[in-house]
Amino acid sequence: MHILKCPKCNSYGLTEKCGCGSKRVRPKPPKYSPEDKYAKYRRKWKEEHKKNV
Ligand SMILES: [Zn+2]
């Protein structure tokens, strides 16, 4: 089960369809960081993502 986030109204839910009419998507880790402080988080996210495939 995944928590999905609506990019439009920033609400979270388990269904893709949001009450605002937009579609919820999986929250993504930051694409780029000047520092490496998110590297751990990105790796963790990747590992979890892999497990669910
Ligand atoms: Zn929404």
mmCIF file of the protein (N, C-alpha, C, O) and its ligand, coordinates in Angstrom:
data_MODEL
# 
_entry.id   MODEL 
# 
loop_
_entity.id 
_entity.type 
_entity.pdbx_number_of_molecules 
1 polymer     1 
2 non-polymer 1 
# 
_entity_poly.entity_id                      1 
_entity_poly.type                           'polypeptide(L)' 
_entity_poly.nstd_linkage                   no 
_entity_poly.nstd_monomer                   no 
_entity_poly.pdbx_seq_one_letter_code       MHILKCPKCNSYGLTEKCGCGSKRVRPKPPKYSPEDKYAKYRRKWKEEHKKNV 
_entity_poly.pdbx_seq_one_letter_code_can   MHILKCPKCNSYGLTEKCGCGSKRVRPKPPKYSPEDKYAKYRRKWKEEHKKNV 
_entity_poly.pdbx_strand_id                 A 
# 
loop_
_entity_poly_seq.entity_id 
_entity_poly_seq.num 
_entity_poly_seq.mon_id 
_entity_poly_seq.hetero 
1 1  MET n 
1 2  HIS n 
1 3  ILE n 
1 4  LEU n 
1 5  LYS n 
1 6  CYS n 
1 7  PRO n 
1 8  LYS n 
1 9  CYS n 
1 10 ASN n 
1 11 SER n 
1 12 TYR n 
1 13 GLY n 
1 14 LEU n 
1 15 THR n 
1 16 GLU n 
1 17 LYS n 
1 18 CYS n 
1 19 GLY n 
1 20 CYS n 
1 21 GLY n 
1 22 SER n 
1 23 LYS n 
1 24 ARG n 
1 25 VAL n 
1 26 ARG n 
1 27 PRO n 
1 28 LYS n 
1 29 PRO n 
1 30 PRO n 
1 31 LYS n 
1 32 TYR n 
1 33 SER n 
1 34 PRO n 
1 35 GLU n 
1 36 ASP n 
1 37 LYS n 
1 38 TYR n 
1 39 ALA n 
1 40 LYS n 
1 41 TYR n 
1 42 ARG n 
1 43 ARG n 
1 44 LYS n 
1 45 TRP n 
1 46 LYS n 
1 47 GLU n 
1 48 GLU n 
1 49 HIS n 
1 50 LYS n 
1 51 LYS n 
1 52 ASN n 
1 53 VAL n 
# 
loop_
_struct_asym.id 
_struct_asym.entity_id 
A 1 
B 2 
# 
loop_
_chem_comp.id 
_chem_comp.type 
_chem_comp.mon_nstd_flag 
ALA 'L-peptide linking' y 
ARG 'L-peptide linking' y 
ASN 'L-peptide linking' y 
ASP 'L-peptide linking' y 
CYS 'L-peptide linking' y 
GLU 'L-peptide linking' y 
GLY 'peptide linking'   y 
HIS 'L-peptide linking' y 
ILE 'L-peptide linking' y 
LEU 'L-peptide linking' y 
LYS 'L-peptide linking' y 
MET 'L-peptide linking' y 
PRO 'L-peptide linking' y 
SER 'L-peptide linking' y 
THR 'L-peptide linking' y 
TRP 'L-peptide linking' y 
TYR 'L-peptide linking' y 
VAL 'L-peptide linking' y 
ZN  non-polymer         . 
# 
_pdbx_entity_nonpoly.entity_id   2 
_pdbx_entity_nonpoly.name        ? 
_pdbx_entity_nonpoly.comp_id     ZN 
# 
_pdbx_nonpoly_scheme.asym_id         B 
_pdbx_nonpoly_scheme.entity_id       2 
_pdbx_nonpoly_scheme.mon_id          ZN 
_pdbx_nonpoly_scheme.ndb_seq_num     1 
_pdbx_nonpoly_scheme.pdb_seq_num     101 
_pdbx_nonpoly_scheme.auth_seq_num    101 
_pdbx_nonpoly_scheme.pdb_mon_id      ZN 
_pdbx_nonpoly_scheme.auth_mon_id     ZN 
_pdbx_nonpoly_scheme.pdb_strand_id   A 
_pdbx_nonpoly_scheme.pdb_ins_code    . 
# 
loop_
_atom_site.group_PDB 
_atom_site.id 
_atom_site.type_symbol 
_atom_site.label_atom_id 
_atom_site.label_alt_id 
_atom_site.label_comp_id 
_atom_site.label_asym_id 
_atom_site.label_entity_id 
_atom_site.label_seq_id 
_atom_site.pdbx_PDB_ins_code 
_atom_site.Cartn_x 
_atom_site.Cartn_y 
_atom_site.Cartn_z 
_atom_site.occupancy 
_atom_site.B_iso_or_equiv 
_atom_site.pdbx_formal_charge 
_atom_site.auth_seq_id 
_atom_site.auth_comp_id 
_atom_site.auth_asym_id 
_atom_site.auth_atom_id 
_atom_site.pdbx_PDB_model_num 
ATOM   1   N  N  . MET A 1 1  ? 0.838   -1.199 0.000   1.00 0.00 ? 1   MET A N  1 
ATOM   2   C  CA . MET A 1 1  ? 0.000   0.000  0.000   1.00 0.00 ? 1   MET A CA 1 
ATOM   3   C  C  . MET A 1 1  ? 0.876   1.253  0.000   1.00 0.00 ? 1   MET A C  1 
ATOM   4   O  O  . MET A 1 1  ? 1.873   1.334  0.717   1.00 0.00 ? 1   MET A O  1 
ATOM   5   N  N  . HIS A 1 2  ? 0.486   2.209  -0.807  1.00 0.00 ? 2   HIS A N  1 
ATOM   6   C  CA . HIS A 1 2  ? 1.300   3.413  -0.905  1.00 0.00 ? 2   HIS A CA 1 
ATOM   7   C  C  . HIS A 1 2  ? 0.478   4.638  -0.550  1.00 0.00 ? 2   HIS A C  1 
ATOM   8   O  O  . HIS A 1 2  ? -0.706  4.746  -0.869  1.00 0.00 ? 2   HIS A O  1 
ATOM   9   N  N  . ILE A 1 3  ? 1.144   5.536  0.110   1.00 0.00 ? 3   ILE A N  1 
ATOM   10  C  CA . ILE A 1 3  ? 0.511   6.822  0.351   1.00 0.00 ? 3   ILE A CA 1 
ATOM   11  C  C  . ILE A 1 3  ? 0.732   7.669  -0.901  1.00 0.00 ? 3   ILE A C  1 
ATOM   12  O  O  . ILE A 1 3  ? 1.856   7.810  -1.383  1.00 0.00 ? 3   ILE A O  1 
ATOM   13  N  N  . LEU A 1 4  ? -0.324  8.209  -1.398  1.00 0.00 ? 4   LEU A N  1 
ATOM   14  C  CA . LEU A 1 4  ? -0.210  9.048  -2.581  1.00 0.00 ? 4   LEU A CA 1 
ATOM   15  C  C  . LEU A 1 4  ? -0.474  10.492 -2.194  1.00 0.00 ? 4   LEU A C  1 
ATOM   16  O  O  . LEU A 1 4  ? -1.205  10.792 -1.250  1.00 0.00 ? 4   LEU A O  1 
ATOM   17  N  N  . LYS A 1 5  ? 0.158   11.381 -2.968  1.00 0.00 ? 5   LYS A N  1 
ATOM   18  C  CA . LYS A 1 5  ? 0.004   12.794 -2.660  1.00 0.00 ? 5   LYS A CA 1 
ATOM   19  C  C  . LYS A 1 5  ? -0.541  13.547 -3.862  1.00 0.00 ? 5   LYS A C  1 
ATOM   20  O  O  . LYS A 1 5  ? -0.111  13.341 -4.997  1.00 0.00 ? 5   LYS A O  1 
ATOM   21  N  N  . CYS A 1 6  ? -1.483  14.411 -3.589  1.00 0.00 ? 6   CYS A N  1 
ATOM   22  C  CA . CYS A 1 6  ? -2.032  15.233 -4.659  1.00 0.00 ? 6   CYS A CA 1 
ATOM   23  C  C  . CYS A 1 6  ? -1.154  16.468 -4.837  1.00 0.00 ? 6   CYS A C  1 
ATOM   24  O  O  . CYS A 1 6  ? -0.984  17.246 -3.898  1.00 0.00 ? 6   CYS A O  1 
ATOM   25  N  N  . PRO A 1 7  ? -0.593  16.656 -6.036  1.00 0.00 ? 7   PRO A N  1 
ATOM   26  C  CA . PRO A 1 7  ? 0.287   17.799 -6.273  1.00 0.00 ? 7   PRO A CA 1 
ATOM   27  C  C  . PRO A 1 7  ? -0.482  19.113 -6.320  1.00 0.00 ? 7   PRO A C  1 
ATOM   28  O  O  . PRO A 1 7  ? 0.098   20.191 -6.190  1.00 0.00 ? 7   PRO A O  1 
ATOM   29  N  N  . LYS A 1 8  ? -1.757  19.013 -6.503  1.00 0.00 ? 8   LYS A N  1 
ATOM   30  C  CA . LYS A 1 8  ? -2.562  20.222 -6.641  1.00 0.00 ? 8   LYS A CA 1 
ATOM   31  C  C  . LYS A 1 8  ? -2.945  20.811 -5.289  1.00 0.00 ? 8   LYS A C  1 
ATOM   32  O  O  . LYS A 1 8  ? -2.725  21.993 -5.027  1.00 0.00 ? 8   LYS A O  1 
ATOM   33  N  N  . CYS A 1 9  ? -3.524  19.962 -4.429  1.00 0.00 ? 9   CYS A N  1 
ATOM   34  C  CA . CYS A 1 9  ? -3.982  20.483 -3.142  1.00 0.00 ? 9   CYS A CA 1 
ATOM   35  C  C  . CYS A 1 9  ? -3.151  19.946 -1.975  1.00 0.00 ? 9   CYS A C  1 
ATOM   36  O  O  . CYS A 1 9  ? -3.431  20.239 -0.812  1.00 0.00 ? 9   CYS A O  1 
ATOM   37  N  N  . ASN A 1 10 ? -2.113  19.147 -2.308  1.00 0.00 ? 10  ASN A N  1 
ATOM   38  C  CA . ASN A 1 10 ? -1.182  18.626 -1.305  1.00 0.00 ? 10  ASN A CA 1 
ATOM   39  C  C  . ASN A 1 10 ? -1.820  17.732 -0.258  1.00 0.00 ? 10  ASN A C  1 
ATOM   40  O  O  . ASN A 1 10 ? -1.303  17.608 0.852   1.00 0.00 ? 10  ASN A O  1 
ATOM   41  N  N  . SER A 1 11 ? -2.935  17.111 -0.599  1.00 0.00 ? 11  SER A N  1 
ATOM   42  C  CA . SER A 1 11 ? -3.535  16.182 0.343   1.00 0.00 ? 11  SER A CA 1 
ATOM   43  C  C  . SER A 1 11 ? -2.983  14.786 0.119   1.00 0.00 ? 11  SER A C  1 
ATOM   44  O  O  . SER A 1 11 ? -2.535  14.448 -0.977  1.00 0.00 ? 11  SER A O  1 
ATOM   45  N  N  . TYR A 1 12 ? -3.020  13.993 1.158   1.00 0.00 ? 12  TYR A N  1 
ATOM   46  C  CA . TYR A 1 12 ? -2.527  12.622 1.052   1.00 0.00 ? 12  TYR A CA 1 
ATOM   47  C  C  . TYR A 1 12 ? -3.693  11.649 1.105   1.00 0.00 ? 12  TYR A C  1 
ATOM   48  O  O  . TYR A 1 12 ? -4.722  11.908 1.729   1.00 0.00 ? 12  TYR A O  1 
ATOM   49  N  N  . GLY A 1 13 ? -3.500  10.523 0.431   1.00 0.00 ? 13  GLY A N  1 
ATOM   50  C  CA . GLY A 1 13 ? -4.551  9.515  0.467   1.00 0.00 ? 13  GLY A CA 1 
ATOM   51  C  C  . GLY A 1 13 ? -4.069  8.224  -0.150  1.00 0.00 ? 13  GLY A C  1 
ATOM   52  O  O  . GLY A 1 13 ? -2.952  8.139  -0.661  1.00 0.00 ? 13  GLY A O  1 
ATOM   53  N  N  . LEU A 1 14 ? -4.923  7.221  -0.096  1.00 0.00 ? 14  LEU A N  1 
ATOM   54  C  CA . LEU A 1 14 ? -4.547  5.913  -0.644  1.00 0.00 ? 14  LEU A CA 1 
ATOM   55  C  C  . LEU A 1 14 ? -5.128  5.693  -2.027  1.00 0.00 ? 14  LEU A C  1 
ATOM   56  O  O  . LEU A 1 14 ? -4.766  4.738  -2.715  1.00 0.00 ? 14  LEU A O  1 
ATOM   57  N  N  . THR A 1 15 ? -6.017  6.562  -2.431  1.00 0.00 ? 15  THR A N  1 
ATOM   58  C  CA . THR A 1 15 ? -6.601  6.436  -3.760  1.00 0.00 ? 15  THR A CA 1 
ATOM   59  C  C  . THR A 1 15 ? -6.019  7.490  -4.695  1.00 0.00 ? 15  THR A C  1 
ATOM   60  O  O  . THR A 1 15 ? -5.667  8.593  -4.278  1.00 0.00 ? 15  THR A O  1 
ATOM   61  N  N  . GLU A 1 16 ? -5.929  7.119  -5.970  1.00 0.00 ? 16  GLU A N  1 
ATOM   62  C  CA . GLU A 1 16 ? -5.355  8.043  -6.944  1.00 0.00 ? 16  GLU A CA 1 
ATOM   63  C  C  . GLU A 1 16 ? -6.236  9.264  -7.143  1.00 0.00 ? 16  GLU A C  1 
ATOM   64  O  O  . GLU A 1 16 ? -5.743  10.376 -7.331  1.00 0.00 ? 16  GLU A O  1 
ATOM   65  N  N  . LYS A 1 17 ? -7.516  9.049  -7.100  1.00 0.00 ? 17  LYS A N  1 
ATOM   66  C  CA . LYS A 1 17 ? -8.427  10.145 -7.359  1.00 0.00 ? 17  LYS A CA 1 
ATOM   67  C  C  . LYS A 1 17 ? -8.595  11.023 -6.134  1.00 0.00 ? 17  LYS A C  1 
ATOM   68  O  O  . LYS A 1 17 ? -8.994  10.561 -5.064  1.00 0.00 ? 17  LYS A O  1 
ATOM   69  N  N  . CYS A 1 18 ? -8.289  12.265 -6.307  1.00 0.00 ? 18  CYS A N  1 
ATOM   70  C  CA . CYS A 1 18 ? -8.394  13.202 -5.188  1.00 0.00 ? 18  CYS A CA 1 
ATOM   71  C  C  . CYS A 1 18 ? -9.720  13.941 -5.245  1.00 0.00 ? 18  CYS A C  1 
ATOM   72  O  O  . CYS A 1 18 ? -10.332 14.087 -6.304  1.00 0.00 ? 18  CYS A O  1 
ATOM   73  N  N  . GLY A 1 19 ? -10.140 14.396 -4.094  1.00 0.00 ? 19  GLY A N  1 
ATOM   74  C  CA . GLY A 1 19 ? -11.407 15.108 -4.016  1.00 0.00 ? 19  GLY A CA 1 
ATOM   75  C  C  . GLY A 1 19 ? -11.416 16.403 -4.813  1.00 0.00 ? 19  GLY A C  1 
ATOM   76  O  O  . GLY A 1 19 ? -12.481 16.906 -5.171  1.00 0.00 ? 19  GLY A O  1 
ATOM   77  N  N  . CYS A 1 20 ? -10.236 16.944 -5.093  1.00 0.00 ? 20  CYS A N  1 
ATOM   78  C  CA . CYS A 1 20 ? -10.162 18.203 -5.833  1.00 0.00 ? 20  CYS A CA 1 
ATOM   79  C  C  . CYS A 1 20 ? -10.276 17.964 -7.332  1.00 0.00 ? 20  CYS A C  1 
ATOM   80  O  O  . CYS A 1 20 ? -10.337 18.913 -8.115  1.00 0.00 ? 20  CYS A O  1 
ATOM   81  N  N  . GLY A 1 21 ? -10.303 16.691 -7.731  1.00 0.00 ? 21  GLY A N  1 
ATOM   82  C  CA . GLY A 1 21 ? -10.434 16.399 -9.159  1.00 0.00 ? 21  GLY A CA 1 
ATOM   83  C  C  . GLY A 1 21 ? -9.113  16.063 -9.811  1.00 0.00 ? 21  GLY A C  1 
ATOM   84  O  O  . GLY A 1 21 ? -9.071  15.582 -10.944 1.00 0.00 ? 21  GLY A O  1 
ATOM   85  N  N  . SER A 1 22 ? -8.019  16.321 -9.083  1.00 0.00 ? 22  SER A N  1 
ATOM   86  C  CA . SER A 1 22 ? -6.705  15.994 -9.611  1.00 0.00 ? 22  SER A CA 1 
ATOM   87  C  C  . SER A 1 22 ? -6.346  14.544 -9.288  1.00 0.00 ? 22  SER A C  1 
ATOM   88  O  O  . SER A 1 22 ? -7.088  13.853 -8.591  1.00 0.00 ? 22  SER A O  1 
ATOM   89  N  N  . LYS A 1 23 ? -5.211  14.096 -9.798  1.00 0.00 ? 23  LYS A N  1 
ATOM   90  C  CA . LYS A 1 23 ? -4.792  12.730 -9.570  1.00 0.00 ? 23  LYS A CA 1 
ATOM   91  C  C  . LYS A 1 23 ? -3.611  12.711 -8.615  1.00 0.00 ? 23  LYS A C  1 
ATOM   92  O  O  . LYS A 1 23 ? -2.643  13.452 -8.791  1.00 0.00 ? 23  LYS A O  1 
ATOM   93  N  N  . ARG A 1 24 ? -3.701  11.852 -7.597  1.00 0.00 ? 24  ARG A N  1 
ATOM   94  C  CA . ARG A 1 24 ? -2.607  11.753 -6.640  1.00 0.00 ? 24  ARG A CA 1 
ATOM   95  C  C  . ARG A 1 24 ? -1.469  10.915 -7.208  1.00 0.00 ? 24  ARG A C  1 
ATOM   96  O  O  . ARG A 1 24 ? -1.689  9.953  -7.943  1.00 0.00 ? 24  ARG A O  1 
ATOM   97  N  N  . VAL A 1 25 ? -0.282  11.292 -6.860  1.00 0.00 ? 25  VAL A N  1 
ATOM   98  C  CA . VAL A 1 25 ? 0.895   10.539 -7.310  1.00 0.00 ? 25  VAL A CA 1 
ATOM   99  C  C  . VAL A 1 25 ? 1.761   10.200 -6.105  1.00 0.00 ? 25  VAL A C  1 
ATOM   100 O  O  . VAL A 1 25 ? 1.572   10.741 -5.016  1.00 0.00 ? 25  VAL A O  1 
ATOM   101 N  N  . ARG A 1 26 ? 2.709   9.303  -6.315  1.00 0.00 ? 26  ARG A N  1 
ATOM   102 C  CA . ARG A 1 26 ? 3.627   8.960  -5.225  1.00 0.00 ? 26  ARG A CA 1 
ATOM   103 C  C  . ARG A 1 26 ? 4.572   10.118 -4.973  1.00 0.00 ? 26  ARG A C  1 
ATOM   104 O  O  . ARG A 1 26 ? 5.164   10.657 -5.908  1.00 0.00 ? 26  ARG A O  1 
ATOM   105 N  N  . PRO A 1 27 ? 4.716   10.503 -3.714  1.00 0.00 ? 27  PRO A N  1 
ATOM   106 C  CA . PRO A 1 27 ? 5.661   11.584 -3.407  1.00 0.00 ? 27  PRO A CA 1 
ATOM   107 C  C  . PRO A 1 27 ? 7.064   11.142 -3.796  1.00 0.00 ? 27  PRO A C  1 
ATOM   108 O  O  . PRO A 1 27 ? 7.474   10.019 -3.504  1.00 0.00 ? 27  PRO A O  1 
ATOM   109 N  N  . LYS A 1 28 ? 7.793   12.027 -4.453  1.00 0.00 ? 28  LYS A N  1 
ATOM   110 C  CA . LYS A 1 28 ? 9.145   11.668 -4.886  1.00 0.00 ? 28  LYS A CA 1 
ATOM   111 C  C  . LYS A 1 28 ? 10.190  12.388 -4.066  1.00 0.00 ? 28  LYS A C  1 
ATOM   112 O  O  . LYS A 1 28 ? 9.958   13.499 -3.589  1.00 0.00 ? 28  LYS A O  1 
ATOM   113 N  N  . PRO A 1 29 ? 11.342  11.760 -3.900  1.00 0.00 ? 29  PRO A N  1 
ATOM   114 C  CA . PRO A 1 29 ? 12.427  12.419 -3.195  1.00 0.00 ? 29  PRO A CA 1 
ATOM   115 C  C  . PRO A 1 29 ? 12.964  13.560 -4.054  1.00 0.00 ? 29  PRO A C  1 
ATOM   116 O  O  . PRO A 1 29 ? 12.714  13.591 -5.259  1.00 0.00 ? 29  PRO A O  1 
ATOM   117 N  N  . PRO A 1 30 ? 13.686  14.481 -3.464  1.00 0.00 ? 30  PRO A N  1 
ATOM   118 C  CA . PRO A 1 30 ? 14.226  15.605 -4.223  1.00 0.00 ? 30  PRO A CA 1 
ATOM   119 C  C  . PRO A 1 30 ? 15.088  15.118 -5.380  1.00 0.00 ? 30  PRO A C  1 
ATOM   120 O  O  . PRO A 1 30 ? 15.875  14.185 -5.223  1.00 0.00 ? 30  PRO A O  1 
ATOM   121 N  N  . LYS A 1 31 ? 14.940  15.748 -6.538  1.00 0.00 ? 31  LYS A N  1 
ATOM   122 C  CA . LYS A 1 31 ? 15.696  15.334 -7.712  1.00 0.00 ? 31  LYS A CA 1 
ATOM   123 C  C  . LYS A 1 31 ? 17.166  15.665 -7.569  1.00 0.00 ? 31  LYS A C  1 
ATOM   124 O  O  . LYS A 1 31 ? 18.028  14.905 -8.011  1.00 0.00 ? 31  LYS A O  1 
ATOM   125 N  N  . TYR A 1 32 ? 17.445  16.770 -6.967  1.00 0.00 ? 32  TYR A N  1 
ATOM   126 C  CA . TYR A 1 32 ? 18.833  17.216 -6.911  1.00 0.00 ? 32  TYR A CA 1 
ATOM   127 C  C  . TYR A 1 32 ? 19.082  17.973 -5.615  1.00 0.00 ? 32  TYR A C  1 
ATOM   128 O  O  . TYR A 1 32 ? 18.247  18.752 -5.154  1.00 0.00 ? 32  TYR A O  1 
ATOM   129 N  N  . SER A 1 33 ? 20.222  17.730 -5.057  1.00 0.00 ? 33  SER A N  1 
ATOM   130 C  CA . SER A 1 33 ? 20.605  18.462 -3.863  1.00 0.00 ? 33  SER A CA 1 
ATOM   131 C  C  . SER A 1 33 ? 22.075  18.850 -3.970  1.00 0.00 ? 33  SER A C  1 
ATOM   132 O  O  . SER A 1 33 ? 22.912  18.019 -4.323  1.00 0.00 ? 33  SER A O  1 
ATOM   133 N  N  . PRO A 1 34 ? 22.392  20.095 -3.673  1.00 0.00 ? 34  PRO A N  1 
ATOM   134 C  CA . PRO A 1 34 ? 23.795  20.533 -3.748  1.00 0.00 ? 34  PRO A CA 1 
ATOM   135 C  C  . PRO A 1 34 ? 24.663  19.794 -2.735  1.00 0.00 ? 34  PRO A C  1 
ATOM   136 O  O  . PRO A 1 34 ? 25.854  19.571 -2.953  1.00 0.00 ? 34  PRO A O  1 
ATOM   137 N  N  . GLU A 1 35 ? 24.039  19.423 -1.630  1.00 0.00 ? 35  GLU A N  1 
ATOM   138 C  CA . GLU A 1 35 ? 24.764  18.641 -0.639  1.00 0.00 ? 35  GLU A CA 1 
ATOM   139 C  C  . GLU A 1 35 ? 24.341  17.191 -0.753  1.00 0.00 ? 35  GLU A C  1 
ATOM   140 O  O  . GLU A 1 35 ? 23.485  16.845 -1.568  1.00 0.00 ? 35  GLU A O  1 
ATOM   141 N  N  . ASP A 1 36 ? 24.932  16.363 0.052   1.00 0.00 ? 36  ASP A N  1 
ATOM   142 C  CA . ASP A 1 36 ? 24.617  14.944 -0.049  1.00 0.00 ? 36  ASP A CA 1 
ATOM   143 C  C  . ASP A 1 36 ? 23.679  14.503 1.055   1.00 0.00 ? 36  ASP A C  1 
ATOM   144 O  O  . ASP A 1 36 ? 23.541  13.311 1.330   1.00 0.00 ? 36  ASP A O  1 
ATOM   145 N  N  . LYS A 1 37 ? 23.038  15.470 1.685   1.00 0.00 ? 37  LYS A N  1 
ATOM   146 C  CA . LYS A 1 37 ? 22.239  15.110 2.865   1.00 0.00 ? 37  LYS A CA 1 
ATOM   147 C  C  . LYS A 1 37 ? 21.002  14.293 2.518   1.00 0.00 ? 37  LYS A C  1 
ATOM   148 O  O  . LYS A 1 37 ? 20.402  13.663 3.389   1.00 0.00 ? 37  LYS A O  1 
ATOM   149 N  N  . TYR A 1 38 ? 20.622  14.307 1.236   1.00 0.00 ? 38  TYR A N  1 
ATOM   150 C  CA . TYR A 1 38 ? 19.454  13.518 0.869   1.00 0.00 ? 38  TYR A CA 1 
ATOM   151 C  C  . TYR A 1 38 ? 19.821  12.183 0.244   1.00 0.00 ? 38  TYR A C  1 
ATOM   152 O  O  . TYR A 1 38 ? 18.945  11.388 -0.096  1.00 0.00 ? 38  TYR A O  1 
ATOM   153 N  N  . ALA A 1 39 ? 21.118  11.938 0.093   1.00 0.00 ? 39  ALA A N  1 
ATOM   154 C  CA . ALA A 1 39 ? 21.559  10.710 -0.570  1.00 0.00 ? 39  ALA A CA 1 
ATOM   155 C  C  . ALA A 1 39 ? 21.047  9.478  0.159   1.00 0.00 ? 39  ALA A C  1 
ATOM   156 O  O  . ALA A 1 39 ? 20.557  8.534  -0.460  1.00 0.00 ? 39  ALA A O  1 
ATOM   157 N  N  . LYS A 1 40 ? 21.165  9.499  1.457   1.00 0.00 ? 40  LYS A N  1 
ATOM   158 C  CA . LYS A 1 40 ? 20.697  8.378  2.271   1.00 0.00 ? 40  LYS A CA 1 
ATOM   159 C  C  . LYS A 1 40 ? 19.213  8.150  2.061   1.00 0.00 ? 40  LYS A C  1 
ATOM   160 O  O  . LYS A 1 40 ? 18.748  7.023  1.889   1.00 0.00 ? 40  LYS A O  1 
ATOM   161 N  N  . TYR A 1 41 ? 18.492  9.247  2.080   1.00 0.00 ? 41  TYR A N  1 
ATOM   162 C  CA . TYR A 1 41 ? 17.046  9.187  1.919   1.00 0.00 ? 41  TYR A CA 1 
ATOM   163 C  C  . TYR A 1 41 ? 16.687  8.653  0.540   1.00 0.00 ? 41  TYR A C  1 
ATOM   164 O  O  . TYR A 1 41 ? 15.774  7.842  0.386   1.00 0.00 ? 41  TYR A O  1 
ATOM   165 N  N  . ARG A 1 42 ? 17.438  9.134  -0.474  1.00 0.00 ? 42  ARG A N  1 
ATOM   166 C  CA . ARG A 1 42 ? 17.164  8.670  -1.836  1.00 0.00 ? 42  ARG A CA 1 
ATOM   167 C  C  . ARG A 1 42 ? 17.422  7.176  -1.965  1.00 0.00 ? 42  ARG A C  1 
ATOM   168 O  O  . ARG A 1 42 ? 16.650  6.445  -2.586  1.00 0.00 ? 42  ARG A O  1 
ATOM   169 N  N  . ARG A 1 43 ? 18.532  6.737  -1.360  1.00 0.00 ? 43  ARG A N  1 
ATOM   170 C  CA . ARG A 1 43 ? 18.861  5.307  -1.433  1.00 0.00 ? 43  ARG A CA 1 
ATOM   171 C  C  . ARG A 1 43 ? 17.779  4.483  -0.746  1.00 0.00 ? 43  ARG A C  1 
ATOM   172 O  O  . ARG A 1 43 ? 17.323  3.463  -1.263  1.00 0.00 ? 43  ARG A O  1 
ATOM   173 N  N  . LYS A 1 44 ? 17.390  4.947  0.414   1.00 0.00 ? 44  LYS A N  1 
ATOM   174 C  CA . LYS A 1 44 ? 16.356  4.251  1.177   1.00 0.00 ? 44  LYS A CA 1 
ATOM   175 C  C  . LYS A 1 44 ? 15.076  4.163  0.349   1.00 0.00 ? 44  LYS A C  1 
ATOM   176 O  O  . LYS A 1 44 ? 14.441  3.111  0.284   1.00 0.00 ? 44  LYS A O  1 
ATOM   177 N  N  . TRP A 1 45 ? 14.715  5.247  -0.267  1.00 0.00 ? 45  TRP A N  1 
ATOM   178 C  CA . TRP A 1 45 ? 13.509  5.280  -1.071  1.00 0.00 ? 45  TRP A CA 1 
ATOM   179 C  C  . TRP A 1 45 ? 13.636  4.281  -2.217  1.00 0.00 ? 45  TRP A C  1 
ATOM   180 O  O  . TRP A 1 45 ? 12.689  3.556  -2.523  1.00 0.00 ? 45  TRP A O  1 
ATOM   181 N  N  . LYS A 1 46 ? 14.795  4.246  -2.842  1.00 0.00 ? 46  LYS A N  1 
ATOM   182 C  CA . LYS A 1 46 ? 15.041  3.328  -3.957  1.00 0.00 ? 46  LYS A CA 1 
ATOM   183 C  C  . LYS A 1 46 ? 14.893  1.878  -3.492  1.00 0.00 ? 46  LYS A C  1 
ATOM   184 O  O  . LYS A 1 46 ? 14.269  1.053  -4.159  1.00 0.00 ? 46  LYS A O  1 
ATOM   185 N  N  . GLU A 1 47 ? 15.482  1.593  -2.332  1.00 0.00 ? 47  GLU A N  1 
ATOM   186 C  CA . GLU A 1 47 ? 15.408  0.227  -1.804  1.00 0.00 ? 47  GLU A CA 1 
ATOM   187 C  C  . GLU A 1 47 ? 13.959  -0.166 -1.562  1.00 0.00 ? 47  GLU A C  1 
ATOM   188 O  O  . GLU A 1 47 ? 13.545  -1.274 -1.902  1.00 0.00 ? 47  GLU A O  1 
ATOM   189 N  N  . GLU A 1 48 ? 13.212  0.717  -0.989  1.00 0.00 ? 48  GLU A N  1 
ATOM   190 C  CA . GLU A 1 48 ? 11.817  0.434  -0.694  1.00 0.00 ? 48  GLU A CA 1 
ATOM   191 C  C  . GLU A 1 48 ? 11.023  0.287  -1.983  1.00 0.00 ? 48  GLU A C  1 
ATOM   192 O  O  . GLU A 1 48 ? 10.106  -0.528 -2.086  1.00 0.00 ? 48  GLU A O  1 
ATOM   193 N  N  . HIS A 1 49 ? 11.397  1.084  -2.942  1.00 0.00 ? 49  HIS A N  1 
ATOM   194 C  CA . HIS A 1 49 ? 10.706  1.035  -4.223  1.00 0.00 ? 49  HIS A CA 1 
ATOM   195 C  C  . HIS A 1 49 ? 10.963  -0.317 -4.896  1.00 0.00 ? 49  HIS A C  1 
ATOM   196 O  O  . HIS A 1 49 ? 10.058  -0.931 -5.461  1.00 0.00 ? 49  HIS A O  1 
ATOM   197 N  N  . LYS A 1 50 ? 12.217  -0.759 -4.821  1.00 0.00 ? 50  LYS A N  1 
ATOM   198 C  CA . LYS A 1 50 ? 12.609  -2.021 -5.429  1.00 0.00 ? 50  LYS A CA 1 
ATOM   199 C  C  . LYS A 1 50 ? 11.819  -3.178 -4.817  1.00 0.00 ? 50  LYS A C  1 
ATOM   200 O  O  . LYS A 1 50 ? 11.329  -4.065 -5.516  1.00 0.00 ? 50  LYS A O  1 
ATOM   201 N  N  . LYS A 1 51 ? 11.716  -3.137 -3.496  1.00 0.00 ? 51  LYS A N  1 
ATOM   202 C  CA . LYS A 1 51 ? 11.026  -4.199 -2.770  1.00 0.00 ? 51  LYS A CA 1 
ATOM   203 C  C  . LYS A 1 51 ? 9.591   -4.350 -3.225  1.00 0.00 ? 51  LYS A C  1 
ATOM   204 O  O  . LYS A 1 51 ? 9.045   -5.453 -3.244  1.00 0.00 ? 51  LYS A O  1 
ATOM   205 N  N  . ASN A 1 52 ? 8.993   -3.248 -3.586  1.00 0.00 ? 52  ASN A N  1 
ATOM   206 C  CA . ASN A 1 52 ? 7.573   -3.283 -3.937  1.00 0.00 ? 52  ASN A CA 1 
ATOM   207 C  C  . ASN A 1 52 ? 7.314   -3.685 -5.382  1.00 0.00 ? 52  ASN A C  1 
ATOM   208 O  O  . ASN A 1 52 ? 6.161   -3.859 -5.778  1.00 0.00 ? 52  ASN A O  1 
ATOM   209 N  N  . VAL A 1 53 ? 8.349   -3.832 -6.154  1.00 0.00 ? 53  VAL A N  1 
ATOM   210 C  CA . VAL A 1 53 ? 8.152   -4.195 -7.568  1.00 0.00 ? 53  VAL A CA 1 
ATOM   211 C  C  . VAL A 1 53 ? 7.918   -5.692 -7.705  1.00 0.00 ? 53  VAL A C  1 
ATOM   212 O  O  . VAL A 1 53 ? 7.733   -6.189 -8.816  1.00 0.00 ? 53  VAL A O  1 
HETATM 213 ZN ZN . ZN  B 2 .  ? -6.196  17.302 -4.607  1.00 0.00 2 101 ZN  A ZN 1 
# 
